[in-house]
Amino acid sequence: MPAHAKKLLLANVWGVQCRQEVTITDFAGTVVRGDLLLQEECSECLGDVARVIEMK
């Protein structure tokens, strides 16, 4: 994956507690039903966030 695409995906996560677009940090990825699920913490409040990336 190109570096610019990776940066966009990681910086475009909705922070439920922050109620704004945030960056996911210290994430771990798993494949769920063929899609990539990134989970870990918000760069702003350190709350839990997740991002699903469709791999179709």
C-alpha positions as CSV (number, residue, x, y, z in Angstrom):
1,M,0.0,0.0,0.0
2,P,1.4,3.4,-0.9
3,A,2.5,5.5,2.1
4,H,0.1,8.4,1.3
5,A,-2.9,6.0,1.2
6,K,-1.9,4.4,4.5
7,K,-1.6,7.9,6.1
8,L,-5.0,8.8,4.9
9,L,-6.7,5.7,6.2
10,L,-5.0,6.0,9.7
11,A,-5.9,9.7,10.0
12,N,-9.5,9.3,9.0
13,V,-11.1,7.5,12.0
14,W,-14.1,8.8,13.9
15,G,-13.4,9.4,17.6
16,V,-16.7,8.7,19.4
17,Q,-15.6,10.4,22.6
18,C,-13.8,13.3,20.8
19,R,-16.7,13.6,18.3
20,Q,-14.3,14.4,15.5
21,E,-12.0,12.9,12.9
22,V,-8.9,11.5,14.7
23,T,-5.8,9.4,14.0
24,I,-5.6,5.8,15.2
25,T,-2.4,5.0,17.1
26,D,-0.7,1.8,18.4
27,F,-3.2,-0.2,16.3
28,A,-3.5,-3.9,15.7
29,G,-5.1,-5.4,12.7
30,T,-7.2,-8.5,12.1
31,V,-9.0,-9.9,9.1
32,V,-12.8,-10.3,9.7
33,R,-14.9,-11.8,6.9
34,G,-12.2,-10.7,4.4
35,D,-12.0,-7.1,5.6
36,L,-9.2,-5.5,7.6
37,L,-10.2,-4.3,11.1
38,L,-7.8,-1.9,12.8
39,Q,-8.4,-1.4,16.6
40,E,-6.7,0.5,19.3
41,E,-6.6,4.1,20.6
42,C,-7.5,7.6,19.6
43,S,-4.5,10.0,19.3
44,E,-6.5,12.7,21.1
45,C,-8.2,11.2,24.1
46,L,-6.6,7.7,24.1
47,G,-10.1,6.1,24.0
48,D,-10.9,3.0,21.9
49,V,-11.4,3.5,18.2
50,A,-11.7,1.1,15.2
51,R,-11.5,1.4,11.4
52,V,-12.8,-1.2,8.9
53,I,-11.0,-1.3,5.5
54,E,-12.9,-3.2,2.9
55,M,-10.5,-5.5,1.0
56,K,-12.7,-6.3,-2.0
